[in-house]
Amino acid sequence: MPVDLERLEALASFTDPVMGISERFVDVPLRSGSTIGVLSLPVGARAATGWLMSHSFGPEQGNLTALDVAIARRLASRGSPVLRFQCQGYGDSEHATFVPTIDSHVQDTVDAAGALRELAGVRSIGLVGTRFGASCALLAAPEVAADHVALIAPAVRGVHFLRELVRSRAVIELSGSAGPGDTPDAWSALKDGGSISVRGSLITGDHYRAFDALDLRTTRGFTGSALVMQVSTGTEPRRGVSELSDRLESQGVTVTRAVVTDPSAAFLGERHFRPAERDLLGNIAADLHEKISTAVVDWCADAPAATEPEGSARR
């Protein structure tokens, strides 16, 4: 049966005249191997700053996709090119058996930022991430000479993030046959160098050691502008986010602090589709995602354009 290549190519992109954007699938070369990305572009004039979506770790990558898409498309509708992509070991990346790490996430993000410069011809780069995606964005920012970072509920302490991930898991047991009462403690297994599965994502003792060493309050090198957003059910400042903001300001970063409150804040990064009625799922985080994406895009749209020549690194 003949394959209609032109038809297939047409399905790789679309234009939304209402939002004023176009999107297309793109190949994103990484040092770890190739991967797939989606480039969102404004139909009209393009801003000089392009934005790269830095995604979270493990199962949160899929759970936060809807929020990443909403932010990317809104930014494009405001005139900014945006690239969202999958790190190696996720989705349609080249190596199906690749086990992502903190280092691979950061390196893939650096490589993807270079791809964004080539694909969209932007002069300035901004990074947007949620939870661990925010941590990764801040870690990669100095190396890509980013001018802006938008950090949504950043995972300030890696060990706290990993513990939350393990606590919220549906664990596939190490033996695959452990019954109630026979299940080993997953956290202890990781600390002892063992491995567990968190909703299909392999987490190892090496991950535990790497996340245990991660503390954004010790990062250095980024001196642009940052949005540091707390997402919570109340307005009481959270210690980690406040300390990160203080630390960035002490290093010369122009920090905008924001708090987004919503009853569904606890579901950020979790599965957020729940049965609403027979044969119908409802998105319980829809209002939360709307609040976050609106606040992030408003900040990004107001971020000052870069004044340094392309390729000059901030140090």
C-alpha positions as CSV (number, residue, x, y, z in Angstrom):
1,M,0.0,0.0,0.0
2,P,1.5,3.3,-1.0
3,V,2.3,5.9,1.7
4,D,1.1,9.5,1.1
5,L,4.2,11.3,2.4
6,E,2.8,14.7,1.7
7,R,-0.2,13.9,3.8
8,L,2.0,12.7,6.6
9,E,4.1,15.9,6.4
10,A,1.0,18.0,6.6
11,L,0.0,16.3,9.9
12,A,3.3,17.4,11.4
13,S,2.2,21.0,11.8
14,F,-0.9,23.1,12.2
15,T,-1.9,26.8,12.4
16,D,-4.4,28.2,14.9
17,P,-5.7,31.5,13.5
18,V,-7.6,32.2,16.7
19,M,-4.6,32.0,18.9
20,G,-2.4,33.4,16.2
21,I,0.2,30.6,16.4
22,S,1.6,27.7,14.4
23,E,3.2,24.5,15.7
24,R,5.3,21.8,14.2
25,F,7.1,18.8,15.3
26,V,10.9,19.2,15.1
27,D,13.9,17.0,15.6
28,V,16.0,18.1,18.5
29,P,19.6,16.9,18.5
30,L,21.0,16.1,21.9
31,R,24.4,14.8,22.9
32,S,22.6,11.9,24.4
33,G,20.8,11.2,21.1
34,S,18.0,12.7,19.1
35,T,14.5,13.5,20.5
36,I,11.3,15.1,19.4
37,G,10.2,18.6,20.2
38,V,7.3,20.9,19.3
39,L,8.1,24.4,18.1
40,S,5.4,27.0,18.8
41,L,5.7,30.2,16.8
42,P,3.6,33.4,16.5
43,V,1.9,33.9,13.2
44,G,3.0,37.6,13.2
45,A,6.2,39.3,14.4
46,R,8.5,37.4,16.7
47,A,10.1,38.6,19.8
48,A,13.9,38.5,20.2
49,T,13.5,36.2,23.2
50,G,12.7,32.5,22.8
51,W,11.5,30.3,25.6
52,L,12.4,26.7,26.3
53,M,10.2,24.5,28.4
54,S,12.2,22.4,30.9
55,H,10.2,19.4,31.9
56,S,10.1,17.6,35.3
57,F,11.5,14.2,36.3
58,G,9.9,10.8,36.0
59,P,6.1,10.5,36.0
60,E,5.7,14.2,36.6
61,Q,6.9,14.8,33.0
62,G,3.6,13.5,31.7
63,N,1.5,14.9,34.5
64,L,2.7,18.4,33.8
65,T,2.4,18.3,30.0
66,A,-0.9,20.0,29.9
67,L,0.5,22.9,31.9
68,D,3.6,23.1,29.7
69,V,1.4,23.2,26.6
70,A,-0.8,25.9,27.9
71,I,2.2,28.1,28.8
72,A,3.9,27.5,25.5
73,R,0.9,28.3,23.4
74,R,0.1,31.4,25.4
75,L,3.7,32.6,25.0
76,A,3.6,32.1,21.3
77,S,0.3,33.9,21.0
78,R,2.1,36.9,22.7
79,G,4.8,36.8,20.1
80,S,7.5,34.5,21.5
81,P,8.9,31.4,19.9
82,V,8.7,28.4,22.3
83,L,10.3,25.0,22.2
84,R,9.1,22.1,24.3
85,F,10.9,18.8,24.1
86,Q,11.4,15.4,25.7
87,C,14.7,14.7,27.4
88,Q,16.4,11.4,26.6
89,G,14.6,8.5,28.1
90,Y,11.1,10.0,27.7
91,G,8.4,9.7,25.1
92,D,9.8,9.5,21.5
93,S,13.4,10.1,22.4
94,E,15.9,7.9,20.6
95,H,17.0,5.5,23.4
96,A,14.0,3.7,24.9
97,T,16.1,2.1,27.7
98,F,17.9,5.3,28.7
99,V,17.6,6.0,32.4
100,P,17.4,9.8,32.9
101,T,19.4,11.5,35.7
102,I,19.8,15.0,37.0
103,D,22.9,15.5,34.9
104,S,21.3,14.1,31.7
105,H,18.2,16.4,32.2
106,V,20.5,19.5,32.6
107,Q,22.7,18.6,29.6
108,D,19.7,17.8,27.4
109,T,18.2,21.2,28.4
110,V,21.5,23.0,27.4
111,D,21.5,21.2,24.1
112,A,17.8,21.9,23.4
113,A,18.4,25.6,24.1
114,G,21.0,25.6,21.3
115,A,18.4,23.9,19.0
116,L,15.9,26.7,19.8
117,R,18.5,29.3,18.8
118,E,19.0,27.5,15.5
119,L,15.3,26.8,14.8
120,A,13.8,30.2,15.7
121,G,16.8,32.5,15.2
122,V,16.3,34.1,18.7
123,R,18.9,36.3,20.3
124,S,17.9,35.7,23.9
125,I,16.8,32.6,25.8
126,G,14.4,32.2,28.7
127,L,13.7,28.9,30.5
128,V,10.4,27.9,32.1
129,G,10.0,24.9,34.4
130,T,7.8,23.4,37.0
131,R,8.9,21.4,40.1
132,F,12.1,19.6,39.1
133,G,11.8,21.2,35.7
134,A,12.4,24.5,37.4
135,S,15.4,23.1,39.2
136,C,16.8,21.9,35.9
137,A,16.1,25.3,34.3
138,L,18.1,27.1,37.0
139,L,21.0,24.6,36.8
140,A,21.2,24.9,33.0
141,A,20.7,28.7,32.9
142,P,24.3,29.8,33.3
143,E,25.6,27.4,30.6
144,V,23.0,28.5,28.0
145,A,23.6,32.2,28.9
146,A,19.9,32.5,29.7
147,D,18.5,36.0,30.4
148,H,15.4,34.8,32.2
149,V,14.1,31.9,34.2
150,A,10.5,31.2,35.4
151,L,10.6,28.8,38.3
152,I,7.2,27.4,39.1
153,A,7.1,25.6,42.5
154,P,10.8,24.8,42.2
155,A,12.1,21.7,43.9
156,V,14.6,23.6,46.1
157,R,15.9,20.5,47.9
158,G,16.2,17.4,45.6
159,V,15.8,14.9,48.4
160,H,12.5,16.5,49.4
161,F,11.3,16.3,45.8
162,L,12.3,12.6,45.5
163,R,10.7,11.8,48.8
164,E,7.4,13.3,47.7
165,L,7.6,11.4,44.4
166,V,8.1,8.1,46.3
167,R,5.3,8.9,48.7
168,S,2.8,9.6,46.0
169,R,3.8,6.6,43.9
170,A,2.0,3.5,42.8
171,V,5.1,1.3,43.3
172,I,5.9,-1.7,41.1
173,E,7.5,-3.9,43.7
174,L,11.1,-5.0,43.3
175,S,10.1,-8.7,43.2
176,G,6.9,-8.0,41.3
177,S,5.1,-10.4,43.7
178,A,5.2,-8.8,47.1
179,G,1.8,-8.8,48.8
180,P,0.4,-6.5,51.6
181,G,2.6,-6.6,54.5
182,D,5.5,-8.0,52.5
183,T,6.3,-4.8,50.7
184,P,9.8,-3.4,51.5
185,D,10.0,0.2,52.5
186,A,10.8,2.0,49.2
187,W,12.7,4.9,50.7
188,S,14.9,2.6,52.7
189,A,15.5,0.5,49.6
190,L,16.7,3.6,47.7
191,K,19.0,4.7,50.6
192,D,20.5,1.2,50.7
193,G,21.3,1.4,46.9
194,G,18.3,-0.5,45.7
195,S,15.8,0.3,42.9
196,I,12.1,0.9,42.7
197,S,9.6,1.8,40.1
198,V,7.5,4.9,40.5
199,R,4.6,4.7,38.1
200,G,6.8,3.1,35.4
201,S,9.9,5.3,36.0
202,L,13.0,3.5,37.4
203,I,14.4,5.2,40.5
204,T,17.8,3.9,41.7
205,G,20.1,4.4,44.6
206,D,22.2,6.6,42.3
207,H,19.2,8.8,41.9
208,Y,18.8,9.0,45.6
209,R,22.4,10.1,46.1
210,A,22.2,12.7,43.3
211,F,18.9,14.2,44.5
212,D,20.2,14.2,48.1
213,A,23.1,16.4,47.0
214,L,20.8,18.8,45.0
215,D,20.2,22.1,46.8
216,L,19.3,25.1,44.6
217,R,20.3,27.5,47.4
218,T,24.0,26.6,46.5
219,T,23.7,27.2,42.8
220,R,25.7,30.1,41.2
221,G,26.3,31.7,37.9
222,F,22.9,33.0,36.8
223,T,22.5,36.8,37.0
224,G,19.4,37.6,34.8
225,S,15.8,38.0,35.9
226,A,13.8,35.3,37.7
227,L,10.2,34.6,38.5
228,V,10.1,32.5,41.6
229,M,6.5,31.2,42.1
230,Q,5.1,29.4,45.1
231,V,2.0,27.3,44.4
232,S,0.0,26.4,47.5
233,T,-3.4,26.3,49.1
234,G,-2.6,29.3,51.3
235,T,-0.4,32.5,51.2
236,E,2.0,31.6,54.0
237,P,5.5,31.8,52.6
238,R,7.3,28.5,52.2
239,R,10.8,28.4,53.7
240,G,12.6,26.8,50.7
241,V,11.1,29.1,48.1
242,S,11.8,32.2,50.2
243,E,15.4,31.1,50.9
244,L,15.9,30.5,47.2
245,S,14.6,33.9,46.3
246,D,16.8,35.5,48.9
247,R,19.8,33.6,47.6
248,L,19.2,34.6,44.0
249,E,18.8,38.3,45.0
250,S,22.1,38.2,46.9
251,Q,23.8,37.0,43.7
252,G,22.4,40.0,41.7
253,V,19.4,38.3,40.1
254,T,16.3,40.5,39.6
255,V,13.7,38.4,41.4
256,T,9.9,38.6,41.1
257,R,8.2,36.7,43.9
258,A,4.7,35.4,43.2
259,V,2.2,33.1,45.1
260,V,-0.5,31.3,43.3
261,T,-3.1,29.9,45.6
262,D,-5.7,27.2,44.7
263,P,-7.5,24.4,46.5
264,S,-5.9,22.0,44.0
265,A,-2.3,23.1,44.6
266,A,-1.5,19.7,46.1
267,F,-2.2,18.1,42.7
268,L,0.6,20.0,40.9
269,G,2.7,17.3,39.3
270,E,0.1,14.6,40.2
271,R,-2.4,12.9,38.0
272,H,-5.1,15.5,37.7
273,F,-7.9,13.7,35.7
274,R,-10.5,12.2,37.9
275,P,-13.9,10.6,37.1
276,A,-16.5,13.3,36.9
277,E,-19.4,11.1,35.8
278,R,-19.9,7.9,33.9
279,D,-17.3,7.5,31.1
280,L,-16.1,11.1,31.6
281,L,-12.9,12.4,33.2
282,G,-12.6,15.8,34.6
283,N,-9.5,17.9,35.1
284,I,-9.4,18.9,38.7
285,A,-6.4,21.1,38.1
286,A,-7.8,23.1,35.3
287,D,-8.3,26.3,37.4
288,L,-4.8,25.9,38.9
289,H,-3.2,25.5,35.5
290,E,-5.1,28.6,34.3
291,K,-3.8,30.7,37.2
292,I,-0.2,29.5,36.8
293,S,-0.1,29.9,33.0
294,T,-1.6,33.4,33.2
295,A,0.9,34.6,35.8
296,V,3.9,33.0,34.1
297,V,3.0,34.3,30.6
298,D,2.3,37.9,31.9
299,W,5.8,37.9,33.6
300,C,7.5,36.4,30.6
301,A,5.9,39.0,28.2
302,D,7.1,41.8,30.4
303,A,10.7,40.4,30.7
304,P,13.2,42.9,29.3
305,A,14.9,42.1,26.0
306,A,18.5,41.1,26.1
307,T,21.0,43.9,25.6
308,E,24.2,41.8,25.3
309,P,25.3,40.4,22.0
310,E,24.3,36.9,21.1
311,G,26.7,34.3,22.5
312,S,28.0,36.4,25.4
313,A,27.7,34.4,28.6
314,R,26.4,35.8,31.9
315,R,28.8,35.0,34.7
